[in-house]
Amino acid sequence: MTPDVNVLIAASRNDHPYYDAAREWLEAALDDAAAGRGLLLLPMVIASFLRLVTHPKIFVSPTPIAEAVNFIDVLLTAPGVRMPEIGAEWHKLRESCLTRKLRANDIPDAWLAATVQQMGDHLASFDADFRKLLKRSEFTWLKRLGTLESLPELRYRAQAE
């Protein structure tokens, strides 16, 4: 399982509207990782997380860089969590960009989707746009109400807001 940047952002900030749903998903994913199912934190997701949570134009009170790095470090030291080396996904990204005529802000999502496919993994995100890039078996959409769809063994219900 691989979380998108929006899941990590929401799980790291208790002022985020999806904090409860993201935190519940992340805690369950960490339990699954410790049980041997694995959790991948992709380099581009980590870099995006650090860029966004520390940005003063995105958050009134941005996360201090040391706190943001510590959040990632804690995740990376958890059992079953790893950051893989990437790069072999280029052919999938290239094909996706050309066949779908992607441009601009579509490219980072296409890169993440291609990496998930190349690694044979599964992405979890609050961003429904990944439904255009990934098969249902490769993507779990964390809906705004905090419910998960797709993987039957990973159906978690967020607490009511």
BAFI-3210 file (N, C-alpha, C; in Angstrom, 3 decimals, decimal comma, padded with zeros to 6 digits):
// residues 161
n [1|2|3|4|5|6|7|8|9|10|11|12|13|14|15|16|17|18|19|20|21|22|23|24|25|26|27|28|29|30|31|32|33|34|35|36|37|38|39|40|41|42|43|44|45|46|47|48|49|50|51|52|53|54|55|56|57|58|59|60|61|62|63|64|65|66|67|68|69|70|71|72|73|74|75|76|77|78|79|80|81|82|83|84|85|86|87|88|89|90|91|92|93|94|95|96|97|98|99|100|101|102|103|104|105|106|107|108|109|110|111|112|113|114|115|116|117|118|119|120|121|122|123|124|125|126|127|128|129|130|131|132|133|134|135|136|137|138|139|140|141|142|143|144|145|146|147|148|149|150|151|152|153|154|155|156|157|158|159|160|161]
n.u [000,855|000,470|000,553|-000,861|000,287|-001,659|-002,890|-000,875|-000,398|-002,907|-003,016|-000,951|-001,579|-003,530|-005,358|-006,423|-009,180|-009,674|-008,342|-009,052|-010,028|-007,797|-005,802|-006,828|-006,793|-004,006|-002,949|-004,122|-002,943|-000,270|-000,411|-001,058|001,277|003,170|002,271|003,189|002,273|003,299|004,200|004,652|006,529|006,832|009,523|008,822|006,416|007,135|008,829|006,966|005,200|006,867|007,359|004,760|003,556|005,195|004,830|004,121|002,085|000,180|-000,580|-001,765|-000,417|002,329|003,903|006,785|009,989|011,634|009,793|008,147|009,966|010,557|008,069|008,001|010,339|009,613|007,588|009,117|010,716|009,023|007,877|007,894|007,605|008,848|011,057|011,215|013,642|013,306|012,539|012,383|009,895|009,593|008,879|006,158|005,116|005,724|004,165|001,575|001,413|001,536|-000,571|-002,827|-002,673|-001,635|-000,851|000,825|-000,375|-001,283|000,848|002,507|000,705|000,390|002,987|003,228|001,174|002,201|004,495|003,418|002,091|004,297|005,623|003,829|001,999|-000,423|-002,394|-003,476|-005,635|-007,078|-007,710|-009,725|-009,108|-007,213|-008,611|-008,828|-006,352|-005,484|-006,282|-009,170|-008,338|-005,881|-006,111|-007,338|-009,868|-010,077|-012,781|-014,474|-016,132|-014,816|-014,770|-013,535|-012,966|-012,650|-010,325|-011,308|-010,273|-009,373|-011,307|-012,176|-013,808|-014,180|-014,293|-017,238|-017,491]
n.v [-001,171|002,236|005,519|008,572|011,980|013,695|012,182|011,780|014,453|015,200|013,342|014,216|016,677|018,017|020,012|019,678|019,106|016,404|014,967|012,977|010,773|010,276|009,756|007,495|005,711|005,649|004,612|002,056|001,111|001,076|-000,894|-003,055|-003,103|-003,822|-006,366|-007,622|-006,871|-004,608|-001,168|001,434|004,359|006,681|008,420|010,842|011,474|011,940|014,191|016,024|016,168|017,379|019,825|020,944|020,955|022,695|025,102|028,512|029,763|027,926|026,859|028,555|028,337|026,940|023,700|023,249|022,550|020,634|019,220|018,187|016,557|014,778|013,489|011,970|010,442|008,921|007,348|005,933|004,360|002,562|-000,826|-002,748|-000,631|001,098|002,971|002,801|002,480|004,277|004,723|003,002|003,290|004,959|004,239|003,597|006,022|007,693|006,505|006,871|009,689|010,352|008,841|009,676|012,337|014,091|016,933|019,653|020,020|017,421|015,734|015,120|013,416|011,403|010,405|009,366|007,420|005,774|004,835|003,388|001,391|000,192|-000,898|-002,737|-002,120|-000,533|002,352|004,777|007,495|010,788|012,003|011,852|011,875|009,972|007,769|007,883|007,188|004,825|001,345|-000,071|-002,066|-001,132|001,144|002,964|005,021|007,457|008,588|011,744|011,579|009,894|007,172|004,075|002,585|-000,196|-002,198|-005,112|-006,161|-003,933|-002,154|000,529|002,558|005,930|008,065|009,831|013,242]
n.w [000,000|-000,728|000,366|-000,869|-001,142|-000,054|001,901|003,810|004,538|005,661|007,778|009,349|010,373|012,782|012,388|009,953|007,746|007,099|008,948|010,965|009,413|007,765|009,660|010,915|008,731|008,213|010,620|010,583|008,224|009,032|011,005|009,343|007,809|009,730|010,137|007,946|005,403|004,259|003,639|001,491|001,175|-001,137|-002,762|-004,190|-003,028|-000,381|-000,717|-001,757|000,398|002,374|001,096|000,910|003,565|004,930|003,744|003,784|002,346|002,022|004,469|007,316|009,699|009,121|009,164|011,093|009,626|010,912|012,435|010,414|008,995|011,041|011,321|008,959|009,359|011,618|010,506|008,592|010,198|011,262|011,607|008,632|006,889|004,103|001,919|-001,362|-004,040|-007,025|-010,557|-012,672|-013,695|-015,861|-018,580|-018,297|-017,341|-019,521|-021,566|-020,475|-020,355|-023,087|-024,337|-022,942|-023,287|-021,319|-019,224|-017,553|-014,328|-014,234|-014,512|-012,134|-010,720|-012,611|-012,653|-010,048|-010,196|-012,255|-010,999|-008,850|-010,308|-011,622|-009,462|-008,669|-006,713|-004,514|-004,374|-002,000|-001,665|-001,200|-003,486|-006,133|-008,812|-009,457|-010,206|-012,911|-013,766|-012,625|-012,204|-010,601|-008,865|-008,177|-006,704|-003,922|-003,050|-000,758|000,423|000,940|003,171|004,740|004,328|003,042|-000,128|-002,323|-001,586|-000,082|002,322|003,581|004,603|006,297|008,644|009,091|011,968|012,831|011,961]
ca.u [000,000|001,203|-000,300|-000,622|000,711|-002,780|-003,158|000,146|-000,648|-004,073|-002,694|000,065|-002,053|-004,828|-006,251|-006,886|-010,562|-009,711|-007,379|-009,517|-010,061|-006,423|-005,075|-007,343|-006,262|-002,567|-002,723|-004,468|-001,911|000,936|-000,662|-000,933|002,698|003,828|001,822|003,824|001,692|004,155|003,734|005,692|006,530|007,593|010,306|008,120|005,372|007,821|009,254|005,759|004,737|007,730|007,130|003,435|003,239|006,031|004,585|003,290|000,933|-000,790|-001,065|-001,572|000,669|002,996|004,637|008,239|010,642|012,100|008,611|007,721|010,952|010,369|006,871|008,421|011,305|008,868|006,944|010,120|011,299|007,988|008,043|007,225|007,531|010,121|011,094|011,908|014,292|012,406|013,133|011,998|008,523|009,595|008,111|004,728|004,806|005,784|002,976|000,401|001,410|001,258|-001,887|-003,882|-002,393|-001,543|-000,012|000,852|-000,575|-001,577|002,092|002,905|-000,193|000,726|004,250|002,910|000,412|003,118|005,380|002,599|001,907|005,585|005,976|002,770|001,462|-001,790|-002,369|-004,603|-005,633|-008,333|-007,827|-010,493|-008,553|-006,431|-009,482|-008,575|-004,993|-005,239|-007,399|-009,799|-007,513|-004,637|-006,418|-008,387|-010,254|-010,526|-013,838|-014,533|-016,819|-013,919|-014,886|-012,619|-013,530|-011,736|-009,799|-012,227|-009,611|-008,990|-012,466|-012,177|-014,806|-013,690|-015,217|-018,070|-016,898]
ca.v [000,000|003,488|006,695|009,791|013,084|014,281|011,345|012,104|015,809|015,169|012,564|014,902|017,981|017,854|021,070|019,328|018,589|014,954|014,413|011,733|009,693|009,979|009,165|006,133|004,907|005,477|003,688|000,715|000,731|000,745|-002,217|-004,016|-003,181|-004,598|-007,749|-008,194|-006,436|-003,556|000,183|002,139|005,816|006,982|009,654|012,031|011,774|012,537|015,547|016,853|016,371|018,382|021,105|021,496|021,240|023,796|026,270|029,514|030,181|026,840|026,765|029,751|027,931|025,803|022,769|023,468|021,500|019,557|018,424|017,477|015,497|013,782|012,711|010,984|009,533|007,984|006,378|005,079|003,422|001,606|-002,142|-002,996|000,578|001,339|003,910|002,085|003,223|004,335|005,129|002,063|003,585|005,925|003,810|003,702|007,454|008,175|006,007|007,521|011,087|010,447|008,299|010,469|013,746|014,774|018,120|020,502|019,416|015,991|014,973|014,480|012,286|010,336|009,819|008,534|006,264|004,893|004,199|002,391|000,278|-000,461|-001,655|-003,698|-001,723|-000,026|003,725|005,321|008,946|011,526|012,571|010,960|011,880|008,760|006,769|007,960|006,727|003,502|000,398|-000,177|-002,951|-000,438|002,435|003,135|006,421|007,814|009,563|012,862|011,199|009,092|005,737|003,540|001,615|-000,960|-003,439|-005,603|-006,369|-002,646|-001,275|001,181|003,630|007,049|008,540|010,950|014,539]
ca.w [000,000|-000,841|000,548|-001,627|-000,289|000,681|003,075|004,813|005,030|006,550|008,978|010,151|010,858|013,440|011,933|008,602|007,817|006,961|009,899|011,595|008,420|007,340|010,780|011,077|007,639|008,385|011,729|010,100|007,251|009,805|011,593|008,249|007,450|010,789|009,977|006,763|004,128|003,737|003,359|000,755|001,095|-002,346|-002,626|-004,660|-002,046|000,766|-001,097|-001,853|001,767|003,015|000,415|001,175|004,977|005,417|002,887|004,467|001,538|002,053|005,844|008,128|010,600|008,489|010,019|011,057|008,850|011,792|012,792|009,206|008,759|012,098|010,983|007,952|009,996|012,471|009,617|007,951|011,165|011,676|010,977|007,364|006,072|003,412|000,805|-002,434|-005,110|-008,179|-011,823|-013,734|-014,120|-016,954|-019,760|-017,977|-017,293|-020,902|-022,262|-019,900|-020,794|-024,522|-024,713|-022,302|-023,594|-020,035|-019,189|-016,368|-013,008|-014,349|-014,587|-010,864|-010,429|-013,559|-012,196|-008,885|-010,676|-012,991|-010,012|-008,148|-011,242|-011,844|-008,267|-008,382|-005,416|-004,436|-003,885|-001,245|-001,821|-001,175|-004,830|-007,012|-010,172|-009,707|-010,830|-014,352|-014,040|-012,055|-012,151|-009,283|-008,037|-007,857|-006,089|-002,927|-002,925|000,584|000,163|001,888|004,398|005,539|004,095|002,052|-001,051|-003,168|-001,021|000,941|003,610|004,143|004,740|007,592|008,735|009,880|012,982|012,366|012,316]
c.u [000,896|000,257|000,111|-000,248|-000,452|-003,138|-002,148|-000,054|-001,790|-003,759|-001,714|-000,429|-003,448|-005,803|-006,801|-008,294|-010,663|-008,752|-007,830|-009,502|-008,653|-005,640|-005,526|-006,803|-004,781|-002,260|-003,042|-003,421|-000,606|000,784|-000,510|000,526|003,458|003,461|002,360|003,279|002,468|003,450|004,892|005,477|007,437|008,310|009,570|006,996|006,001|008,241|008,055|005,198|005,546|007,503|005,817|003,191|004,059|005,765|003,651|002,110|-000,141|-001,407|-000,767|-000,428|001,346|003,731|006,121|008,925|011,116|010,945|008,126|008,666|010,798|009,150|007,230|009,384|010,617|008,191|007,969|010,788|010,275|008,203|007,240|007,095|008,886|009,932|011,888|012,665|013,369|013,187|012,697|010,603|008,452|008,741|006,605|004,287|004,754|004,527|001,713|000,293|001,007|-000,149|-003,027|-003,743|-002,362|-000,641|-000,081|000,669|-000,971|-000,303|002,514|002,013|000,113|002,019|004,015|002,162|001,310|004,049|004,642|002,397|003,201|005,963|004,929|002,101|000,054|-001,736|-003,630|-004,510|-007,027|-008,641|-008,491|-009,941|-007,725|-007,280|-009,299|-007,233|-004,716|-006,494|-007,947|-008,968|-006,200|-004,857|-007,547|-008,645|-010,779|-011,534|-013,876|-015,215|-015,984|-014,078|-013,891|-013,374|-012,381|-011,278|-010,716|-011,549|-009,196|-010,165|-012,506|-013,193|-014,239|-014,743|-016,012|-017,451|-017,818]
c.v [001,228|004,652|007,830|010,893|013,649|013,471|011,663|013,497|015,801|014,438|013,283|016,185|017,846|018,989|020,800|018,739|017,069|014,252|013,057|010,564|009,292|009,289|007,713|005,219|004,623|004,506|002,251|000,217|000,364|-000,604|-003,304|-004,200|-004,024|-006,077|-008,380|-007,745|-005,280|-002,237|000,905|003,634|006,174|008,325|010,912|012,433|012,446|013,971|016,492|017,156|017,482|019,769|021,741|021,836|022,382|025,112|027,275|030,018|029,100|026,714|028,058|029,513|026,717|024,945|023,112|022,275|020,350|018,637|017,598|016,313|014,400|012,910|011,606|009,972|008,493|006,923|005,406|004,100|002,407|000,276|-002,263|-001,788|000,783|002,377|003,240|003,030|003,171|004,753|004,247|002,341|004,497|005,490|003,899|005,172|008,029|007,776|006,713|008,968|011,218|009,971|009,120|011,966|014,586|015,995|018,756|019,705|017,945|015,144|014,369|013,290|011,104|009,641|008,894|007,278|005,270|004,149|003,112|001,167|-000,503|-001,351|-002,713|-003,404|-001,158|001,350|004,049|006,836|009,516|012,094|011,574|010,906|010,640|007,650|006,763|007,324|005,303|002,641|000,362|-001,045|-002,302|000,820|002,339|004,626|006,634|008,949|010,623|012,500|010,266|007,597|005,325|002,593|000,889|-002,241|-003,940|-005,780|-005,063|-001,679|-000,741|002,296|004,736|007,446|009,709|012,259|015,317]
c.w [000,000|-000,598|-000,391|-000,634|000,520|001,924|004,182|005,388|006,042|007,855|009,894|010,793|011,471|013,117|010,529|008,681|007,699|007,919|010,461|010,615|008,002|008,452|011,004|009,981|007,856|009,521|011,329|009,105|007,962|010,493|010,538|007,842|008,468|010,701|008,687|005,425|003,490|003,490|002,697|000,841|-000,071|-002,211|-003,075|-003,718|-000,824|000,447|-001,191|-000,474|002,436|002,401|000,855|002,645|005,551|004,683|003,572|003,640|001,499|003,441|006,588|009,113|009,980|009,513|009,946|010,379|009,734|012,186|011,600|008,895|009,803|011,825|009,989|008,563|010,868|011,609|009,034|008,907|011,664|010,948|009,687|006,460|005,403|002,313|-000,306|-003,361|-006,317|-009,425|-012,975|-014,288|-015,340|-018,146|-019,511|-017,931|-018,705|-021,666|-021,777|-020,365|-022,252|-024,881|-024,117|-022,584|-022,309|-020,142|-017,801|-015,067|-013,048|-014,209|-013,245|-010,484|-011,350|-013,153|-011,007|-009,317|-011,405|-012,030|-009,254|-009,047|-011,437|-010,662|-007,922|-007,046|-005,565|-003,785|-003,104|-001,306|-001,613|-002,562|-005,775|-008,430|-010,480|-010,308|-012,342|-014,721|-013,589|-012,114|-010,727|-008,337|-007,608|-007,020|-005,077|-002,786|-001,522|000,415|001,258|003,196|005,253|005,358|003,030|001,141|-001,724|-002,507|000,090|002,301|004,268|004,220|006,164|007,560|009,621|010,905|012,413|012,835|013,218]
res [m|t|p|d|v|n|v|l|i|a|a|s|r|n|d|h|p|y|y|d|a|a|r|e|w|l|e|a|a|l|d|d|a|a|a|g|r|g|l|l|l|l|p|m|v|i|a|s|f|l|r|l|v|t|h|p|k|i|f|v|s|p|t|p|i|a|e|a|v|n|f|i|d|v|l|l|t|a|p|g|v|r|m|p|e|i|g|a|e|w|h|k|l|r|e|s|c|l|t|r|k|l|r|a|n|d|i|p|d|a|w|l|a|a|t|v|q|q|m|g|d|h|l|a|s|f|d|a|d|f|r|k|l|l|k|r|s|e|f|t|w|l|k|r|l|g|t|l|e|s|l|p|e|l|r|y|r|a|q|a|e]
***
